[in-house]
Amino acid sequence: MERVNQTGSVSEFILLGLSSRPEDQKPLFALFFIMYMVTLVGNLLIILAIRSDTQLQTPMYFFLSILSFIDVCYTTTIIPKMLVNFLSEKKSISYAECMTQMYFFLAFANTESYLLAAMAIDRFVAICDPFHYVTTMSHRRCVLLLAFSCSISDLHSLLLVLLINRLTFCDSNVIPHFLCDINPLLKLSCSPTFFNEIVINTEGLITLVTPFMCVVISYVRILIAVLKIPSAAGKRKAFSTCGSHLTMVTLFYGSIIYVYFRPLSSYTIKDRVATVIYTVLSSMLNPFIYNLRNKDMKQGLRKLMGRRSQAALS
C-alpha cells in the first residue's frame, strides 16, 4: 500500500473518508454531489445578482459576493476529490496533491474567516456610525480589507504547509479523514512534531482568534448601540441586518473551534463531521441564510431571473 519517496516519506496517502463501509459509498456520493451542485448554483446566483443590480453595490454585498466566490473555491478544493474517492477502491492522493489541497483548503478557510470579520466591522459601522458609513467603508478600504485578508491567509497557509512538509511519514500512509488537514497529518507522522505543534498552535491561534475577536467586539458594540434605541421597531430593524451574518459566524467558528481547539490525541470521527459543517455545509447554506432573511437579495435575484427569462424568450 505504501510508496516511499526520495526523502523516506510515503509518496501517497490513503484517505479513509467519512466511512470505510462499502455500502455507504454510493449514498455518500449522491449526498455530497447534490450538496456540491446546490453550493455552486446558489453561490453563483448570489454573485450574479449582486454584480447585475446597482442597488446591491454596497460594502456589505461586495463582501457577500466575495464570500460566495470563496465558498465556491473552498468546496471545489475538497468535494471533487471526495466524490472520486467514494467510487474508487484505492482512495489514494499523491503527496504533492495532498500538500496542494491542504494549502488551498487552509487559504480559503482563513480568507473566509477574515471576510466574516470584515462583514462584522461593516455592520458595526453601519449601525453605530451611520453618518460616516459611506466614507468609512469606501470601496478603496473594502478592497484593502480584502487584499489584507487574502495576503494573511496565503502566508498562514504557506507556513503550515512548509511545516508539515518537514515531517516524515514512514509507519503508515492512511489518513482517517476525507481531506488532507493538519491534525491527521501531525498524528500520522513518525518524526517528532513538538516544534511543529508549538508553531502551528501559536501562529494558528493568533490567525484564527484575531478575526474572531473582531467579530465579538463588533457585535458587543452593536448590542450596546441597539439597546440604546428607544423603539422596539428600531431594535428589530437593527438586529435584522445582523441575523444572517451571526448565523454564518456561529456555524463557521463553532465547528472550527471544536476541531482545532482540542488536544491532538482526542481526534475522532466527530472531528470529521465537524469539518463537514464548516467546509461543505456552511458553504451550501450561505445562499439560503442570506436570501431568506434579506429583502434586497430576494429582489436582486428576482430581477436576475426576470432578465434571464426575457433573454430566453427574445
N, C-alpha and C positions, 0 to 999 in steps of 0.2 A: 504494500500500500504506500509506503514511504519512498520518496526520491530524495537524494541528497545533492545539494548544490556545492559549489566550489568552496564555500565557507564552512561547510559541515552542517549547515541547517537544511531542513527539508525544502524542496523546491516547489512543493504544492501542499495545499491544505484540503481537508475534507470538512465541508460544512454540514453538520447534522441537521440543521433546520429546526423547525418548531416541533416536529415529530419524526421519529425513526420508524414508525409503523407503516408498512406499505399501503394498507387500506386507507390511510389518512392523506396520502399524497395528492390524489386527484381532487378530492373535495377542497383541500387547501389551495390547490392550483386554481380551481374555479373561484373560490372566495377572493383570493388576492388579485386575480385577473380582473374581476369585477371592481374591486376597490381601486385598482390602478386606473382603470378606464374612467371611473367616476372622478377620481382625483384629477386626471388630465383634463377631462371635459369641463368640470366645474371651475378649476383654477384658470384655464384658458378663457372661459367665458367672462370671468371677473376681469382679466387683463384687457380683453377686447372691449368690454362695456366701459371701463374706466378710460381707456385711450380714445374711445369714439364719442364720449359725452363731455362737452365743455363744462357742464355743471359739476362734474366729478374731478376737475383739475385742481384739487386742493392737496395740501400736505398729507392729510390722513389717507386719502385714496391713492396718492403717489406711493406711500409706504405699503398700502394694502396690495397694490399691483405688483410691487417688488416681492412682497411676501408670497404671493401666489406663484410668481415665477420661481422663487427659491423652492417652494413646495414641489413644483413640477420637477425641478432638477434633483431635489432631495430624494424623491421616490424613485426617479429613474436611475439613480445610483444604486438603489437597493433591490427594487422589486423584479426587474427583468432577470437578474441572476437567480433570485428566489424561484421564479417561475420555471426557469430551465432546470434547476435542481429538483423541483417537485416531480418532474417527469424523467429525471435521469437516475440511473442506478449508482453512478460513481459519486456525484455531488462534489466534484473537486473544483478548486480555484487555485490558479498558479500563485506563486509567491508575489510576483510583480503585480498581478491583478488584485491580489489581496491588499497590498500596500496602497495601490491606486484607489481602490474602493474606500479604504479607511480614510485616506486623505480627503477625498471629496465629501464623504459622509460627514466627517468632523467639520470640514469647512462650511458646508451648507447648514449643519446643525447650529454652529456658533453664529453664523450670519443671521439665522432666524432668531436666535436669542437676542442679538443686538438690535434687530429690527423691531422686536416686541418692546424693547426698552425705548427705542426712538418713537414708537407709536404711543407709549405711555407718556413720554415727555410732550408729544404733540397734544394729547388730551389734557394734560396739566396746563399748558399754556392757553389752550382754547377755553378752559373753564375758569382758571384762576387769573388770567391776564388777557381777556378777550380783546381789549382795545389795542394791544400791541401784537396781536396774533399774526397779522399779515407780515409785519416787519421781522418779528422774532423767528417765525417759521417760514422764512423766504425760501424760494426754490433753490437758491445757492446753498443755503445752510442745510437744506434737506439732502442735496446731492453730497455735501461734505460729510453729513452723518452716515449716508450710505457708503461712501468711499472708506470712511473710518471703520465701519462695521465689517466690510469685506476684507480690508487690509489686516486688521487684527485677527480675524477668523482664519485667513490664509496662513499667517505667520504661526498662529497657535497650532493649526493642523499640521503644518510642515515640521514644527518642533516635535510633536508627538510621534509622527511617522518616523522621523530620524531616530528618536529614542527607541522605538520598537524595532527598527531595523538593526540596532546594535545587538539585539538579543540573538541567542542561538536556540533553535528548535530541533531537538535530536531524539527525544524519547517518544514523542507522539506527534502526529500532524492532524489530529481530529479536533476541530473547533466545535464545542457544544453551543452553537449559535447559528443564525441564518445569515449573518454578515461578519465581516472582519472588524471587530471592535477591540478597544484597548484591554479591557479586563480579561476576556477569554484568552487573548494572546499572552498577556502577562502570566496568567495562570498556567499556560501551556509551556512556557519557556523553561529550558533546562539550565539556563545560565542565571547568575544572581540578578535579581530585579530590584534590589533595595534602592539603589541610586535612581533608577527609572521611576519607581513608585514615588519617591520623595519629590522629584522634579515634576512629574505628571500631576501629583496631588496638589502641590503648591501652586504651580502655574495654572493648572486646570481650575483649581478653586477660585483663584483671582479672576480668571477669564469668565467663569460662569457666574460667580457671585456679583461681579460688578454690574452687569446689566440687570440682574435680578433685584439688586438693591435700588437701582434707578427706578425700576417698576414699583417697588414697595414704597419708596419715598414719594414718588409722583402721586400714587393713589392715596397715601396718607394726607398729602397736601390737598388733593382733590376732595377727599372726605371732609376735611376741616372746612374747606370753602363751601361745599354743598350744604353742610349742616347750618351754615350762617344764612342761607337763602330762606326768607320768611315763608314763601308759599310752597305748598305741597306739590303743586303742578311744576314749579320751577325746579324742585328737587328731583322729581321724576324725569324731567327732560334732561337734566344734567347727568343723572345716573344712566339714562337710556343710551347716551352716546358712548358709555364705557362698558356696557354689559357684554357686548360681543368680544371685545378685546380681553376683558377679565376672564371670560370663559376659555379663550385660547391660552392665556398665560397660565391658568390653573392646570389645564390639560398638559401643556408642554413642560412646564417647570416641575409639576408634581411628579410626573413619571421619570424625568431626568434625575431629580434629587433621589428618588427611590433607587435608581440603578447605580448611580455613581457615588453617592454619599454613604456607602456601606462598606464594610471590610471585604477585601478581595476573596477571602476564604468562604464567604457566605453567598457567593454567586450561584444561582439556581435557575430552574425553568421559569420562575416568576419574573426574573430579570429579562428574559427573552420576551415575555408577554408585555412587560412594561416598555421595552424598546419598541415593540409594535405600536404602542399607544403614541409615543412622541415622534416616531418616524412616519408611520403609514396612516394611522387613524386620525391624528391631528391635521395632517395634510389633506385628507379626504373630507374631513368635517369643516375645514376652513371656509369653503364657499357657502355651505349651509348656515353656519353660525353667523357670518356677516350679512348674508342676504335675508335670512328670516327675520332679523331684527333691525333692518336698515331700509327705510323707505326710499332713500336716494339710490341705493344699489338696485332695488327692485325696479324702480323707474328706469334706471340706466339699462338694465337687462331687457325690459320691455321694448325700449327704443331700439336696442340692438337686434332683437328678434323681429321687430317690425320692419327694420331696414332690410334684413336678410329675406324676409317674406316678400317684400316689394321687389327686391332684386331677382328673386326666383320667378316671380310672376311676369316681370317685364322681359 
